[in-house]
Amino acid sequence: MNYGWIKIHRGIRDNWVSQRDDYFSAWIKLLMEVNHSPTKTFIGGEFVECNRGESLNSIKTWVRLFSGEWTQSKVRTFFAHLEKDEMIECTKVHGVTTKLAVNGYEEYQSKESKTEVEVDEPKPKKESTQPKKDNSSKTIKTSSGGEITPTDIIERWNKLADKEGLKKTKTNNQGVKKKISTRMGSYKTIDEWNDLFKAVKEQARHLKTEGWFKLDWVVKTDENFDKVLDRWMSWKDREFEKKDKFNDSIDVQDEIDKWGDYDEDDI
């Protein structure tokens, strides 16, 4: 879309997408790419409506639009974060492409004219702001109603470290606990942390001789956390592409969930 313009609210500075240059750039490109007026596209043998604030781009197309070091797995991870923060909604269309809808596109529109449309992005949510000062006591909820603490994360890492020959972390390491708590501000679900440990397990055999591959490095930044997941996902993506090079509708998460059995613990 090469015409028109969008308005960006200053509140975006408090939103988690602004804390990483690659995420912020991708969010702006996403806002500029979605429709400013309704259209119809012929997909899967029938016309599919694409309304204001929506897009029918495939994941591969988003990779090209975001450019740089973006991969299909990184786009999926980014979209998953946006969905969990209720900033977008993604649905499959005929198993061929993805319909992406920006939540609040109309609601936050400030004004219209005959020539231009001015659009505001969704207001940042309270839980998406900077971590609280006391960030060493954060927890994440389990499906059974329990809570996982930074100490639980360290203990889980140490169990895996024993099996895979990785460097263990002391459970009273306050520096690592604070980093884990900070990451819990971005990765708020058990599923995300379970995926991290799945990724670590698969990569440990290749990276255990690398001095930097330890819990302190993994949880140091959101970018490092994503790198571990993205590297693992890219390996899986390559395997999927070998099976079906021309199918962009593979549900990567469904495939990943089939990997391995883990302890009965939530983490």
C-alpha positions as CSV (number, residue, x, y, z in Angstrom):
1,M,0.0,0.0,0.0
2,N,1.8,3.1,-1.2
3,Y,-0.5,5.9,-0.3
4,G,-2.3,7.3,2.8
5,W,-0.9,7.6,6.3
6,I,-1.3,6.3,9.8
7,K,-1.1,8.0,13.2
8,I,1.2,6.6,15.9
9,H,0.2,7.4,19.5
10,R,3.1,8.4,21.9
11,G,1.9,5.7,24.2
12,I,3.6,3.2,21.9
13,R,6.8,4.1,23.8
14,D,5.4,2.2,26.9
15,N,4.4,-0.9,24.9
16,W,6.7,-3.9,24.8
17,V,7.0,-3.7,21.0
18,S,9.1,-0.5,21.3
19,Q,11.6,-2.3,23.5
20,R,13.2,-4.1,20.5
21,D,14.0,-2.3,17.3
22,D,13.1,-5.3,15.1
23,Y,9.7,-5.7,16.8
24,F,8.9,-1.9,16.6
25,S,9.9,-1.7,13.0
26,A,7.8,-4.8,12.2
27,W,4.7,-3.4,14.1
28,I,4.9,-0.1,12.1
29,K,5.2,-2.1,8.8
30,L,2.3,-4.2,9.8
31,L,0.1,-1.2,10.5
32,M,1.0,0.3,7.1
33,E,0.4,-3.0,5.3
34,V,-3.1,-3.9,6.5
35,N,-6.1,-2.7,4.4
36,H,-7.3,0.9,4.8
37,S,-10.5,-0.1,3.0
38,P,-12.4,-3.4,2.4
39,T,-11.3,-5.7,-0.5
40,K,-12.1,-9.1,-1.9
41,T,-9.4,-11.7,-2.9
42,F,-9.9,-14.9,-4.8
43,I,-8.4,-17.7,-2.6
44,G,-9.1,-21.5,-2.6
45,G,-11.7,-21.2,-5.4
46,E,-13.8,-18.5,-3.8
47,F,-13.7,-14.8,-2.9
48,V,-12.5,-13.9,0.6
49,E,-13.3,-10.6,2.2
50,C,-10.5,-8.6,3.8
51,N,-11.8,-5.7,5.8
52,R,-10.2,-2.5,7.1
53,G,-7.3,-3.3,9.4
54,E,-6.9,-6.8,8.0
55,S,-4.4,-8.6,5.8
56,L,-4.3,-11.8,3.8
57,N,-0.6,-12.0,3.5
58,S,1.1,-15.4,4.0
59,I,3.8,-15.9,6.6
60,K,6.4,-16.0,3.8
61,T,5.1,-12.6,2.6
62,W,5.5,-11.1,6.0
63,V,9.1,-12.4,6.1
64,R,9.8,-10.5,2.9
65,L,8.0,-7.3,4.1
66,F,9.7,-7.2,7.5
67,S,13.0,-8.0,5.7
68,G,16.4,-8.1,7.5
69,E,16.9,-11.2,9.7
70,W,13.3,-12.2,9.9
71,T,12.4,-15.8,9.3
72,Q,9.1,-17.7,9.2
73,S,9.6,-19.0,12.7
74,K,10.5,-15.5,14.0
75,V,7.3,-14.1,12.4
76,R,5.2,-16.8,14.0
77,T,6.8,-16.0,17.4
78,F,6.2,-12.3,17.0
79,F,2.6,-12.8,15.9
80,A,2.1,-15.2,18.9
81,H,3.2,-12.4,21.3
82,L,0.9,-9.9,19.6
83,E,-2.1,-12.3,19.9
84,K,-1.4,-13.0,23.5
85,D,-1.4,-9.3,24.2
86,E,-4.7,-9.0,22.2
87,M,-3.1,-6.6,19.6
88,I,-4.0,-8.9,16.6
89,E,-6.0,-12.0,15.7
90,C,-4.7,-14.6,13.2
91,T,-6.9,-17.2,11.5
92,K,-6.1,-19.6,8.7
93,V,-7.9,-19.2,5.4
94,H,-8.5,-22.4,3.4
95,G,-5.2,-23.7,4.7
96,V,-3.4,-21.5,2.2
97,T,-2.7,-18.2,4.0
98,T,-3.3,-16.3,7.2
99,K,-5.9,-13.6,7.8
100,L,-4.4,-11.1,10.3
101,A,-6.7,-8.5,11.9
102,V,-5.4,-5.5,14.0
103,N,-7.6,-5.3,17.1
104,G,-9.0,-1.8,17.7
105,Y,-8.3,-0.6,14.2
106,E,-11.7,1.1,14.0
107,E,-12.0,1.9,17.7
108,Y,-8.8,3.9,17.8
109,Q,-9.4,5.7,14.6
110,S,-9.3,9.4,15.4
111,K,-10.8,10.9,12.3
112,E,-11.4,10.4,8.6
113,S,-11.5,12.7,5.6
114,K,-12.3,12.1,1.9
115,T,-8.6,11.8,1.1
116,E,-6.9,10.3,4.1
117,V,-7.6,7.8,6.9
118,E,-5.9,8.4,10.3
119,V,-5.4,5.3,12.4
120,D,-4.1,4.8,16.0
121,E,-2.6,1.6,17.2
122,P,-4.2,-0.3,20.1
123,K,-3.5,1.3,23.5
124,P,-0.7,-0.4,25.4
125,K,-1.9,-2.7,28.2
126,K,-0.8,-2.2,31.7
127,E,0.9,-5.6,31.8
128,S,2.9,-4.7,28.8
129,T,4.8,-1.8,30.4
130,Q,8.3,-1.9,32.0
131,P,8.7,-4.5,34.8
132,K,8.0,-3.4,38.3
133,K,10.9,-2.5,40.6
134,D,10.4,-5.6,42.6
135,N,10.8,-8.0,39.7
136,S,12.3,-10.9,41.6
137,S,9.0,-12.2,42.9
138,K,7.2,-12.6,39.5
139,T,5.5,-15.9,38.8
140,I,3.5,-17.6,36.0
141,K,0.4,-19.6,36.4
142,T,0.1,-23.3,35.6
143,S,-3.0,-24.9,34.1
144,S,-3.7,-26.5,37.4
145,G,-3.8,-23.2,39.2
146,G,-0.3,-23.4,40.7
147,E,2.6,-20.9,40.3
148,I,6.0,-21.3,38.8
149,T,8.8,-19.1,40.3
150,P,12.2,-18.2,39.1
151,T,13.6,-20.8,41.5
152,D,11.5,-23.5,39.8
153,I,12.9,-22.4,36.4
154,I,16.5,-22.8,37.7
155,E,15.7,-26.2,39.2
156,R,14.2,-27.3,35.9
157,W,17.3,-26.1,34.0
158,N,19.6,-27.9,36.4
159,K,17.6,-31.2,35.9
160,L,18.2,-30.8,32.1
161,A,21.8,-29.7,32.7
162,D,22.5,-33.0,34.5
163,K,21.2,-35.0,31.6
164,E,22.7,-33.0,28.8
165,G,26.0,-31.9,30.3
166,L,25.2,-28.2,30.5
167,K,26.4,-25.8,33.1
168,K,24.1,-25.7,36.2
169,T,23.0,-22.5,38.0
170,K,22.9,-22.0,41.7
171,T,19.3,-21.8,42.9
172,N,20.2,-18.7,45.1
173,N,21.7,-16.8,42.1
174,Q,19.7,-13.5,42.5
175,G,21.1,-12.1,39.3
176,V,19.7,-15.0,37.2
177,K,16.4,-14.9,39.2
178,K,15.9,-11.2,38.3
179,K,16.6,-11.9,34.6
180,I,14.0,-14.8,34.7
181,S,11.5,-12.5,36.4
182,T,12.1,-9.8,33.8
183,R,11.6,-12.4,31.0
184,M,8.3,-13.4,32.7
185,G,7.0,-9.9,31.8
186,S,7.2,-10.9,28.1
187,Y,6.8,-14.7,28.3
188,K,3.8,-15.1,30.5
189,T,2.6,-18.6,29.8
190,I,3.7,-22.1,30.8
191,D,3.6,-23.1,27.1
192,E,6.3,-20.5,26.2
193,W,8.6,-21.7,28.9
194,N,8.0,-25.4,28.1
195,D,8.9,-24.5,24.5
196,L,12.1,-23.0,25.7
197,F,13.1,-26.1,27.5
198,K,12.2,-28.3,24.5
199,A,14.4,-26.0,22.4
200,V,17.3,-26.2,24.9
201,K,17.0,-30.0,25.1
202,E,17.3,-30.3,21.3
203,Q,20.2,-27.8,21.0
204,A,22.2,-29.0,24.1
205,R,23.9,-31.8,22.2
206,H,25.2,-29.3,19.7
207,L,26.0,-26.3,21.9
208,K,27.0,-27.8,25.3
209,T,30.7,-27.1,24.5
210,E,30.0,-23.4,24.0
211,G,30.7,-21.5,27.2
212,W,27.9,-18.9,26.5
213,F,25.1,-21.5,26.3
214,K,23.9,-21.4,29.9
215,L,20.8,-20.2,31.7
216,D,22.2,-16.8,32.5
217,W,22.7,-16.1,28.7
218,V,19.4,-17.6,27.7
219,V,17.4,-15.3,30.0
220,K,19.6,-12.3,29.7
221,T,17.4,-10.6,27.1
222,D,14.1,-11.2,25.2
223,E,16.3,-11.4,22.1
224,N,18.4,-14.2,23.5
225,F,15.3,-16.1,24.6
226,D,13.9,-15.7,21.0
227,K,17.2,-16.8,19.5
228,V,17.0,-20.1,21.2
229,L,13.4,-20.7,20.1
230,D,14.1,-19.4,16.6
231,R,17.1,-21.6,16.0
232,W,15.1,-24.6,17.1
233,M,12.1,-23.6,15.0
234,S,14.3,-23.0,11.9
235,W,15.6,-26.6,12.2
236,K,12.0,-27.8,12.4
237,D,11.0,-25.6,9.5
238,R,13.7,-27.1,7.3
239,E,12.4,-30.5,8.1
240,F,8.8,-29.5,7.3
241,E,9.9,-27.9,4.0
242,K,11.6,-31.2,2.9
243,K,8.2,-32.9,3.4
244,D,6.2,-30.3,1.6
245,K,8.1,-27.5,0.0
246,F,5.0,-25.8,-1.4
247,N,2.7,-26.0,1.6
248,D,2.7,-22.7,3.6
249,S,-0.2,-23.9,5.7
250,I,1.6,-26.3,8.0
251,D,0.8,-25.6,11.7
252,V,4.3,-25.5,13.2
253,Q,3.0,-25.5,16.8
254,D,1.0,-28.7,16.2
255,E,4.1,-30.4,14.9
256,I,6.3,-29.1,17.8
257,D,3.8,-30.3,20.4
258,K,4.4,-33.9,19.1
259,W,8.0,-33.7,20.2
260,G,9.1,-35.9,23.1
261,D,7.6,-36.6,26.5
262,Y,8.5,-34.4,29.5
263,D,8.3,-34.6,33.2
264,E,4.9,-34.5,34.8
265,D,5.9,-31.0,36.2
266,D,4.4,-28.1,34.4
267,I,7.8,-26.9,33.5
